[in-house]
Amino acid sequence: MSALLRGLVHWLREPLVHFLAIGALIFLVFHLWGGGGPDSNVIVITPGQVDAIVVRISRTSLRPPTDQELKGLIDDAVRE
């Protein structure tokens, strides 16, 4: 067996090589399957979530939030 072939066999027995190969395969399948499409980065705040924010702030400040405060709270929810 040549030295090159022995070196290749040694690397193919390394668990790190198996780990990297499986990771690359998973990444490839995910990419080909359509993961990470245009809708994957969309954050949706539902009306129910907005209502919950309004109720929470109304309880703590004893008044409903102003439109500007509500926008800021929704922006904070998106950042979270």
Buried (B, 14 or more C-beta within 10 A) or exposed (E): EEEEEEEEEEEEEEEEEEEEEEEEEEEEEEEEEEEEEEEEEEEEEEEEEBEEBBEEBEEEEEEEBEEEBBEEBBEEBEEE
